Amino acid sequence: MIVRILASSASFSAVTYNTDKIDRGLGELMKVSGFGMLGGLQDLRPEDYRNALKAVSALNRRVKSPQFHATISAEGRSYDKIQLTAIAEKWLQEMGYGDQPYLIVFHGDTANNHVHIVSTRVNRQGKKVNSDFEKLRAVAAMNRIMRQDQTTLIEKAFAYRYSTVAQFRMLLKNMGDDAPLSDQLAGRVTEGLAADKPDPKRVAWLKAILLKYPDEDYLRQKFGIVLIFHASENKPPYGYSIIDHAGKAVYKGSEVLPLKQLLGQWKTAQTAQDEQVHIPKVSLQSDADDEAVHGKKRKKKNKKP
């Protein structure tokens, strides 16, 4: 996670920058806090936010450039807009801005998901928010938050059913933690491997859902089901895994539905919908531990994956 404090200004130009992004469909307003009655109104204009921030800033005329503007960026899509917003709120508390008026705007128009934060450096008592060693404190605060979140994520992951260490690592990565497992943690993961077979009722339900809804985004948002397709060297997927967040379990895809049947059903559904042959959009993932998840890859060159 990368945090950056951007340039200050007297005009609160960052408000316009972010609201323009929202108007163009490239940003989403995630949180409005500390604006009093203004925060409950609808159809607010950029100048409404700017004027409110300027009014607070006017309590201390010695602060010539009161705009506080920062970004928090994740690697790729490892954190979604909800997770980034939650992290931003914690970080603002750490930096002394938790009670300040602020906006959090999510941007997903670059390779890395990120949020912008806009606030004022002047509080309602007319005092300047502490900016000593600001950039160093920003990084230190983020590191504390991420360590706390990592511990929380690991404990959440242990509540899931998984049958291989690779599945546990895949689960953690999906939750947003891609750090290597320590020897101590790896031992605990091994001790927690499930020896029993998956619940047949849950497997049957998952199979029905996968066949009925050929849409990865819908499955994730509606049912908490995440599909991770495994491939190598830009080739078609040879296997997939299922993370069932609602049921707190990780499955080898073939335990629920053979890959060929899944892709065939999704292709048929898309063809019926738009009368075009369309291979469903899948999130391909090439893991060093794919073999551990799915077994050895087939080596026959004339055998299709």
C-alpha positions as CSV (number, residue, x, y, z in Angstrom):
1,M,0.0,0.0,0.0
2,I,1.4,3.4,-1.0
3,V,0.4,6.7,0.6
4,R,1.4,10.1,-0.9
5,I,0.7,13.6,0.3
6,L,0.2,15.9,-2.7
7,A,0.5,19.6,-3.1
8,S,-1.3,22.1,-0.9
9,S,-3.3,25.0,-2.4
10,A,-5.4,27.9,-1.3
11,S,-8.2,27.2,-3.8
12,F,-9.0,23.6,-2.9
13,S,-8.4,22.6,-6.6
14,A,-8.4,19.0,-5.5
15,V,-12.1,19.1,-5.0
16,T,-12.6,20.1,-8.6
17,Y,-10.2,17.5,-9.8
18,N,-12.0,14.8,-8.0
19,T,-15.6,15.9,-8.8
20,D,-14.6,16.2,-12.5
21,K,-13.5,12.5,-12.3
22,I,-16.9,11.6,-10.8
23,D,-18.8,13.5,-13.5
24,R,-16.9,11.6,-16.2
25,G,-17.6,8.3,-14.6
26,L,-13.9,7.8,-13.6
27,G,-14.4,8.3,-9.9
28,E,-16.9,7.5,-7.1
29,L,-17.6,9.6,-4.0
30,M,-17.2,7.1,-1.2
31,K,-17.3,9.2,2.0
32,V,-18.3,12.7,3.0
33,S,-17.5,13.4,6.7
34,G,-17.4,16.4,9.0
35,F,-19.4,18.8,6.8
36,G,-22.3,19.1,9.2
37,M,-25.6,19.8,7.7
38,L,-24.0,20.1,4.2
39,G,-23.2,16.4,4.3
40,G,-26.9,15.5,4.4
41,L,-27.9,17.5,1.3
42,Q,-28.2,16.1,-2.2
43,D,-27.0,17.3,-5.5
44,L,-24.1,19.3,-4.0
45,R,-21.9,21.2,-6.4
46,P,-18.1,21.3,-6.2
47,E,-18.2,24.9,-5.0
48,D,-20.3,23.8,-2.0
49,Y,-17.5,21.5,-0.8
50,R,-14.9,24.1,-1.6
51,N,-16.8,26.9,0.2
52,A,-17.2,24.7,3.3
53,L,-13.5,23.9,3.4
54,K,-12.6,27.5,2.9
55,A,-14.9,28.6,5.7
56,V,-13.1,26.4,8.2
57,S,-9.7,27.3,6.8
58,A,-10.5,31.0,7.2
59,L,-10.3,30.5,11.0
60,N,-6.5,30.7,10.6
61,R,-5.3,33.2,8.0
62,R,-1.7,32.3,8.7
63,V,-2.1,29.0,6.8
64,K,-1.8,30.3,3.3
65,S,-2.4,26.9,1.5
66,P,-4.8,25.0,3.7
67,Q,-5.7,22.2,1.2
68,F,-4.8,18.7,2.5
69,H,-4.7,16.3,-0.5
70,A,-3.4,12.7,-0.3
71,T,-3.7,9.4,-2.2
72,I,-3.7,5.8,-1.0
73,S,-2.9,3.3,-3.7
74,A,-3.1,-0.5,-3.8
75,E,-1.2,-2.8,-6.1
76,G,-3.4,-3.6,-9.1
77,R,-6.9,-4.6,-7.9
78,S,-5.8,-6.2,-4.7
79,Y,-8.0,-3.9,-2.7
80,D,-11.4,-2.7,-3.8
81,K,-13.1,0.6,-3.2
82,I,-14.7,-0.5,0.1
83,Q,-11.4,-1.7,1.6
84,L,-9.5,1.3,0.4
85,T,-12.1,3.6,2.0
86,A,-11.9,1.8,5.3
87,I,-8.1,2.1,5.3
88,A,-8.3,5.8,4.4
89,E,-10.6,6.4,7.4
90,K,-8.1,4.7,9.7
91,W,-5.2,6.6,8.2
92,L,-7.0,9.9,8.6
93,Q,-7.5,9.2,12.3
94,E,-3.8,8.4,12.7
95,M,-2.8,11.6,11.0
96,G,-5.1,13.8,13.1
97,Y,-7.7,14.4,10.4
98,G,-10.4,12.1,11.7
99,D,-12.6,14.9,12.9
100,Q,-11.9,17.2,10.0
101,P,-14.3,17.8,7.1
102,Y,-13.0,15.5,4.3
103,L,-13.9,13.7,1.1
104,I,-12.8,10.3,0.0
105,V,-13.1,9.6,-3.7
106,F,-12.3,6.2,-5.3
107,H,-10.5,6.1,-8.7
108,G,-10.4,2.9,-10.7
109,D,-9.3,4.4,-14.0
110,T,-5.6,3.4,-13.7
111,A,-3.8,0.1,-13.3
112,N,-3.8,0.5,-9.5
113,N,-7.0,1.1,-7.5
114,H,-6.6,4.2,-5.3
115,V,-8.5,6.8,-3.3
116,H,-8.0,10.5,-3.1
117,I,-8.5,12.3,0.2
118,V,-9.3,16.1,0.4
119,S,-9.5,18.0,3.6
120,T,-8.3,21.2,5.3
121,R,-5.2,21.7,7.4
122,V,-7.1,24.0,9.8
123,N,-9.4,22.6,12.5
124,R,-12.6,24.2,13.9
125,Q,-10.6,25.7,16.8
126,G,-8.5,27.6,14.3
127,K,-5.4,25.6,14.9
128,K,-3.3,24.1,12.2
129,V,-3.3,20.3,12.1
130,N,0.2,19.0,13.0
131,S,2.3,18.7,9.9
132,D,5.7,18.0,11.5
133,F,7.5,15.2,9.7
134,E,4.2,14.6,7.8
135,K,5.5,12.4,5.0
136,L,7.4,10.1,7.4
137,R,4.4,9.9,9.8
138,A,2.1,9.1,6.8
139,V,4.2,6.1,5.9
140,A,4.6,5.0,9.5
141,A,0.8,5.3,10.1
142,M,0.1,3.2,7.0
143,N,2.5,0.5,8.1
144,R,0.8,0.3,11.5
145,I,-2.6,0.0,9.9
146,M,-1.5,-2.7,7.4
147,R,0.1,-4.8,10.1
148,Q,-3.1,-4.6,12.1
149,D,-5.2,-5.5,9.0
150,Q,-2.9,-8.4,8.1
151,T,-3.3,-9.9,11.6
152,T,-7.1,-9.5,11.2
153,L,-7.1,-11.0,7.7
154,I,-5.1,-14.1,8.8
155,E,-7.5,-14.8,11.6
156,K,-10.4,-14.4,9.3
157,A,-8.8,-16.8,6.8
158,F,-8.4,-19.5,9.4
159,A,-12.2,-19.6,9.8
160,Y,-12.4,-21.0,6.2
161,R,-12.2,-24.6,5.1
162,Y,-9.2,-25.3,2.9
163,S,-7.4,-28.4,1.9
164,T,-4.0,-27.2,0.7
165,V,-1.5,-24.6,1.8
166,A,-1.7,-23.1,-1.7
167,Q,-5.5,-22.6,-1.2
168,F,-4.9,-20.8,2.0
169,R,-2.3,-18.5,0.3
170,M,-4.8,-17.9,-2.5
171,L,-7.5,-17.0,0.0
172,L,-5.2,-14.5,1.8
173,K,-4.3,-12.9,-1.5
174,N,-7.9,-12.5,-2.4
175,M,-8.5,-10.9,0.9
176,G,-5.7,-8.4,0.1
177,D,-2.6,-9.9,1.8
178,D,0.0,-11.2,-0.6
179,A,2.9,-11.4,1.9
180,P,4.9,-14.6,2.2
181,L,3.9,-17.0,5.0
182,S,6.3,-17.1,7.9
183,D,7.5,-20.6,9.0
184,Q,5.4,-20.4,12.1
185,L,2.3,-19.4,10.2
186,A,2.9,-22.0,7.5
187,G,3.0,-24.6,10.2
188,R,-0.3,-23.4,11.6
189,V,-1.8,-23.5,8.1
190,T,-0.6,-27.1,7.6
191,E,-2.2,-28.1,10.9
192,G,-5.5,-26.7,9.7
193,L,-5.8,-28.6,6.5
194,A,-9.2,-30.1,6.0
195,A,-9.1,-33.9,5.7
196,D,-12.9,-34.3,5.3
197,K,-14.8,-34.0,2.0
198,P,-16.6,-30.8,1.1
199,D,-20.3,-30.5,2.3
200,P,-22.2,-32.2,-0.6
201,K,-25.2,-29.9,-0.1
202,R,-23.1,-26.8,-0.4
203,V,-21.3,-28.2,-3.4
204,A,-24.7,-28.9,-5.1
205,W,-25.8,-25.3,-4.4
206,L,-22.6,-23.8,-5.7
207,K,-22.9,-25.9,-8.9
208,A,-26.5,-24.7,-9.5
209,I,-25.4,-21.1,-8.9
210,L,-22.5,-21.3,-11.3
211,L,-24.7,-22.8,-14.0
212,K,-27.4,-20.2,-13.5
213,Y,-25.4,-17.0,-13.3
214,P,-22.5,-16.9,-15.9
215,D,-21.1,-13.6,-14.6
216,E,-18.1,-13.3,-12.4
217,D,-18.9,-9.8,-11.1
218,Y,-22.5,-10.8,-10.2
219,L,-21.4,-14.0,-8.5
220,R,-18.9,-12.0,-6.3
221,Q,-21.2,-9.2,-5.5
222,K,-24.5,-11.2,-5.0
223,F,-23.2,-14.4,-3.5
224,G,-19.7,-13.8,-2.3
225,I,-18.3,-16.4,-4.8
226,V,-14.9,-15.7,-6.3
227,L,-13.6,-17.7,-9.3
228,I,-9.9,-17.8,-9.9
229,F,-8.9,-19.4,-13.2
230,H,-5.4,-20.8,-13.5
231,A,-3.4,-20.6,-16.7
232,S,0.2,-20.2,-17.8
233,E,1.9,-18.4,-20.6
234,N,-1.3,-16.7,-21.8
235,K,-2.8,-20.1,-22.6
236,P,-6.4,-21.1,-22.0
237,P,-7.2,-22.0,-18.3
238,Y,-6.4,-25.6,-17.3
239,G,-8.2,-25.3,-14.0
240,Y,-9.9,-23.0,-11.5
241,S,-10.6,-22.5,-7.8
242,I,-13.7,-21.3,-6.0
243,I,-13.6,-19.1,-2.9
244,D,-16.9,-19.2,-1.2
245,H,-16.9,-16.3,1.2
246,A,-20.4,-16.8,2.3
247,G,-19.8,-20.5,3.1
248,K,-16.2,-19.8,4.3
249,A,-14.6,-22.5,2.2
250,V,-12.1,-22.8,-0.7
251,Y,-12.7,-25.5,-3.4
252,K,-10.8,-27.0,-6.2
253,G,-13.1,-26.1,-9.1
254,S,-13.5,-29.7,-10.3
255,E,-15.0,-30.6,-6.9
256,V,-18.0,-28.5,-7.9
257,L,-18.1,-28.3,-11.7
258,P,-15.7,-29.5,-14.4
259,L,-14.0,-26.5,-16.1
260,K,-15.1,-27.7,-19.6
261,Q,-18.7,-27.8,-18.5
262,L,-18.5,-24.4,-16.7
263,L,-17.0,-22.6,-19.7
264,G,-19.3,-24.4,-22.1
265,Q,-22.4,-23.3,-20.2
266,W,-21.2,-19.7,-19.9
267,K,-20.4,-19.6,-23.6
268,T,-23.8,-20.9,-24.5
269,A,-25.4,-18.3,-22.2
270,Q,-23.5,-15.4,-23.7
271,T,-24.3,-16.6,-27.2
272,A,-28.0,-16.7,-26.4
273,Q,-27.8,-13.2,-25.0
274,D,-26.0,-11.4,-27.7
275,E,-26.0,-13.9,-30.6
276,Q,-22.2,-13.9,-30.7
277,V,-19.7,-16.5,-29.7
278,H,-18.1,-15.0,-26.6
279,I,-15.7,-16.7,-24.3
280,P,-16.6,-15.4,-20.8
281,K,-14.3,-12.9,-19.2
282,V,-12.2,-14.7,-16.6
283,S,-9.6,-13.6,-14.2
284,L,-6.6,-15.7,-15.1
285,Q,-4.0,-16.3,-12.5
286,S,-0.7,-18.0,-12.9
287,D,0.6,-19.2,-9.5
288,A,3.8,-20.9,-8.5
289,D,1.6,-23.1,-6.5
290,D,-0.9,-24.0,-9.2
291,E,0.5,-27.5,-9.2
292,A,-0.1,-27.8,-5.5
293,V,-3.7,-26.7,-6.1
294,H,-4.6,-28.8,-9.1
295,G,-1.9,-31.5,-9.3
296,K,0.7,-31.9,-12.1
297,K,-0.1,-30.3,-15.4
298,R,-0.8,-32.5,-18.4
299,K,2.3,-32.9,-20.5
300,K,0.9,-34.4,-23.7
301,K,1.3,-31.8,-26.3
302,N,-1.6,-33.1,-28.4
303,K,-4.0,-33.0,-25.5
304,K,-6.1,-29.9,-25.2
305,P,-6.2,-28.2,-21.8
